[in-house]
C-alpha cells in the first residue's frame, strides 16, 4: 500500500513538474524545429514542446485572436513587425536564421528557365506561389516578379497556395509547371523537384522569433529563443538548408 502511494505521488509530481511550451512557427521550419525541439527537451527534462506550424500571416492572426501560444517564429520580418504593432509579441525580437527564394520545376520537366522572364513562355501555364497576403514566400515571390517587370504578364498563371509546402507539393506532384519556395524546402524533395535558379528578393529573407505577450512560460520562452542561437541549433538549421546567424 505504501509503495502504491509512493508511486502515485511520484506520478503526480512528474505531471506537476512537466511544462508545455507552445511554439507557433512558419511551415518552412517544420523539420528543423522538430529536431531542435527534441534537442531542447533533452537539455531541459520535464519540458515538452508543442508546435503549431502554418503560414506566418495566419499564425499572426491566430495570436491576435488570443491563441494560447508562448513563442512565435515568422518567415519574414514584416509579419513579426505587425505582431509587435498589434501588441501580441514582445519587442525583444531576435533574427535566428535566414533563407533563399528559389524557382523550382518538376524533376522531369523538359522546359528550360534561365531567368524570371522565361515564365512568360507559353508552355508555362501554372505557377505555384504561396498567397502573398499571408505567406511570406509568396510575398517575396510577387516582389521579385514585380521588380523584374513581369508580374502583370504572369499573374493569370498563378496558383495560390495556403503555405510554402503546398507550393512544393504541387510541383513535386507535377500539378504545376513551376513554383516559388525556399531553398530549405527544395532540399527536402530533391528526388522530385529541381531548382532552376535562385531568385533575388527585394529584401533579405530573415526569420525572427519573439515571446508572446501574456505567456505563462516567459522564462522558458526566452530560454528556447536563446537555444535557437546555440551552435547545436544553428548546425541543425544549416543541415536543413537554412542560413546561419
N, C-alpha and C positions, 0 to 999 in steps of 0.2 A: 504493500500500500504506500509506504514511504517512497519507494522507488518510483511508483506511478506518479505521485505528487511532484517529485523532483523533476521527472521527465516533462511533466505538464508545465512546470514553472520555467524550465529551460526553453520549451517551445514558445510560450507566450512572451518571454523576454526577447527571443530572437526576432519575433514579429515586431516588438516594440522598438528594437534597435534597427530594424530594416528601414531604409529610406528610399523612396522612389523619387527619381529626378526625371521630369518630363521635358524632352527637347524637341521643339518643332524645327525642322531643318529642310532646306531645299532638296528636292528629289535627287539631284545630281550627287548629293553627298551620301546616298543610301549605303552602298557597300563599305565605303571608307569609315563612316560613322558607326556602323555596326561592329566593325573590328576595333575601332578606337573605344567604343563603349565597353567592349569586353575587357580591354586593357585597363580602362579606368575602374571597372568593377573589381578586377583582380588586385589593384592597388588600394582600393577602398572597400574592404569587406563590409557587408551589410548594406551596400548601396546597389540599387537596381535602376538602370537607365531604361526609360521608355521613350521610343522615338515616334514622332509623327512627321512623316515625310510628305511633301507636296510642293506645288508651285509657290514661290515666295510670296507673291501677292495674295494668294488665297490664304496662306498661313497668317499673314499680317492681319487680314480681315477677321480671321478666327480670334486672334488676340484682341482685336478691337471690340469684338463681341463678347469678350470675357472668358475665352477658353482657358482652362486650368493648366497653364504651361509655365515652366521655370526658366527656360532658355530658348532664345530664338536665333537661328543661323540662316542668313539670307544669301542668295547667289548674286546679289548686287547691293551697292551702297544706296541707291535711290529708294528701294523698298525699306531698308533699315532707317533711312532718314525720315521716311513717312511714319514709321513706327515710333521713332523718337518724338516727332512732332505731335503725334496723337497721344503721347504720354503713356504708351503701353510697355516700352522698354526703357531701361536706364540709359543715361547719356554716356556712360563709360563703354563705348563701343570699341571692339578690337577687330582688326582685319587679321584673319588667321591663315588664309591661303588665297591662291589665285587660280585662274584657268584661262583657256584659249577657246575661241569660237572656231569651229571647222565646218566645212561643207562636205557632206558625205553622200555617197550613192550606193545602191545595191552592189555587192561584190561582183556580180556577173554582168553589170551594165557595160555596154559597148560604147556609150556616149562619152566623149571627152570634154571635160570642163576645165579650162585653164585660167579663166577669170570670171568674175561675177556676171559680166555682160553675156557670157555664154548661156546663162539661164534663160535668155530670150529665145534660144533655139526651139524650133517647132517640136522636136521630139522630147523636150522637157515640158510635160503637161501638168505635173503635180509636184509641188514643193512643200514639204512639211516644216512648219515653224510653230513654236510654242506661241499661244495667243499673247501678242505683245503687251497688252494691258495688265496681264497678271503673271506672265512667265518671263523672267529676265533674259533667258536665251533668245526668246522671240523678240524682245525689245532690242537687244543687241543686234540681232539679225536685221530687223527693219531699219535700224540706224545705219548699218553698213550698206544696205541696198539703196537707201536714200542718198547717202554720201556718194555712192557710185552712180547715182542719177538714173537708176533703172527700176525703182520701187513701183512707179505707176505702170510700167510696162509688164511687170511680172505679178502684180498683186492679185490678178484674177486666177493665177495658178496656185495661190497659197492655200494650203490645207492647215487650218489652225488646230493645235493640239492643247490638251489641258496641262501638260508639263513636258519637259525636255525628253524624258524617257519614252513618251508616247511617240514623239517625232522619230526617235531612234528606232522604235519598234516598227513603225510604218516603213522605214527604209529597209530594215532588216528583212521584213516580210515581202519586199518588192511591191508594196502597195502604192508607193510614190516614186518619182524619178530621182529626187534629191531631198536633202533635209539639212537643217542647221542644228547642230548640237555642240556640246562642249567636247574638247579633246579627251577628257576623262570618260565621257560616255562612249565615244567611238572606240576607245581602248577595250571596252567590255565585250564588243562584238566584232572583233577583227576577222572572224570566220564568216561574217555575213555582210559587213559593210566595208567600204574603202573610203579613206579620206582623200578628197581631190585637191583640197587646198586649205591652208589656214587663212581665216578671214580677219582682216584688220578691223577692229572695233573703234567706235568714236571715243569711248572711254575704256580704261583698263577693266578687266573682269576681276573684281575683288570680292571675297566672301567675308562679310562682317558678322560678328556674333555679340550678343548682349544679354544680360539677365533681364527677365521680365519683371516689371514693377508689380508688387503685390505678391510675389512668390514667397511661399513659406520656407523655402530652402535657399535663401540668398547666399549663404556662405558656401554651400555645396555647389551652387550655380557658378560662383566665382572660381571655385576650385576646378571645375570642369573646363571652364574657359581658359584658365591658366594651363591646364593639362594639354589642351589643344596646341599650345605653343611649345610644348616639350619636344626634345629630339625624337622620342619614340613616336609620338603622334604625327609629327611632321614627316617622318620617314614613311609612315603608313599612308599619309596623304599623297606623298610622292609616288608610292607604289601604285596608287590608283589613278595616276595621271594628273594630279594637281601640282601647282607650283608651291614653292616654299616661301614662308615669310621669315 
